[in-house]
Amino acid sequence: MVSDKKIKRVQELTKDIQSYPIIGVVNMENLPGEQLQKMRGILRSRGIKLTMARKNLIMRAIQESKRENITHLIEKLKGMPALIFTKDNPFSLYSFIQKNKSEASGKPGQIAPHDIVVKAGPTNFTPGPIISELAAVGIKTKVEAGKLAVISDTRIAKEGDVISQKLSDTLKKLDIKPMEIGMNLVSVWENGLAFDAKQLHIDEAEYTQNFTQAAQWAFNLALECAYPTSETTELLLQKAFTEAKALSIEQNIMADATAGDILAKAERAALELRKEGNIDCAVEAKLPEAHPKQGRVTHEEAKQLLDELKEKGTLRDHKA
């Protein structure tokens, strides 16, 4: 016969499951009591509720809640399961729990969370019994400058392997800490959708880099198609001015910003013509500082300008 205490506990769990939009399953196995109390306080400060109960009571409460696809969490109840209730999103919850874990070298009997690799390179060990100890876990070494050096990258454990006593001792000596002490978030349910922990992992540095790259691409596109925004308007105006000035000089359109460049171009063309035609003459020209005529210079207008300069005596031909 089920005790009233257990029935009441299932009812409490069921009520929480029905009340919160996000429910997570965590494994509390291998979590020291001191760190558990610390995590309880941290979670409470963020409005996250942690509830521990026997596995069969949690399973019963999940079933009785009758929420959409919630039974997916039952198969995720491992080790020492507990439930987390929050209104935060699953990705933030995962990131928060991961950031509050600490590293450890690994105890005998624990499961390797990922491949454990010893990188090639020098160590602080002098030749001695340590050579055979390293060799016992597959690490080959050589002596360099009186110290041992690992010859090549060596995988000493695969993900899922059980850590042996020898491997645990070696990890401590090499100061390799592949294990993480803390709550292990296994799965999260949100409004009918269930996520495994691996699906919630986001590389924040990569995510930020992608945003930065996307912003740069958008900026370049806006400049290319002349789309004005608060970030591009100034550069678009600069680009338009530069292109307009270049076109004006190319087509000999006189303006305040182009007059000097057009006259310099004309002078270069005249000197080149003199050189190519082997014309033996010298020309002195004194142009007025400003001429009222602006716009495209036609052949007739250029001839008129030359006549005006000759009449004023500012243009003289010197024959050799």
DARAGI-V85137 format. One record per run of one state. SS is the DSSP state (~ for helix, > for strand, _ for the rest). FROM is the first residue (numbers start at 0). TO is the last residue. If there is no record, write none. Layout:
ss=SS from=FROM to=TO
ss=SS from=FROM to=TO
This chain:
ss=_ from=0 to=2
ss=~ from=3 to=18
ss=_ from=19 to=20
ss=> from=21 to=26
ss=_ from=27 to=31
ss=~ from=32 to=44
ss=_ from=45 to=47
ss=> from=48 to=51
ss=_ from=52 to=53
ss=~ from=54 to=64
ss=_ from=65 to=68
ss=~ from=69 to=75
ss=_ from=76 to=79
ss=> from=80 to=85
ss=_ from=86 to=88
ss=~ from=89 to=98
ss=_ from=99 to=100
ss=> from=101 to=103
ss=_ from=104 to=109
ss=> from=110 to=110
ss=_ from=111 to=114
ss=> from=115 to=117
ss=_ from=118 to=119
ss=> from=120 to=121
ss=_ from=122 to=128
ss=~ from=129 to=134
ss=_ from=135 to=139
ss=> from=140 to=143
ss=_ from=144 to=145
ss=> from=146 to=149
ss=_ from=150 to=152
ss=> from=153 to=156
ss=_ from=157 to=160
ss=> from=161 to=161
ss=_ from=162 to=163
ss=~ from=164 to=172
ss=_ from=173 to=177
ss=> from=178 to=180
ss=_ from=181 to=182
ss=> from=183 to=189
ss=_ from=190 to=191
ss=> from=192 to=195
ss=~ from=196 to=199
ss=_ from=200 to=202
ss=~ from=203 to=223
ss=_ from=224 to=231
ss=~ from=232 to=249
ss=_ from=250 to=251
ss=> from=252 to=253
ss=_ from=254 to=257
ss=~ from=258 to=276
ss=_ from=277 to=279
ss=> from=280 to=284
ss=_ from=285 to=293
ss=> from=294 to=295
ss=_ from=296 to=297
ss=~ from=298 to=310
ss=_ from=311 to=313
ss=> from=314 to=318
ss=_ from=319 to=319
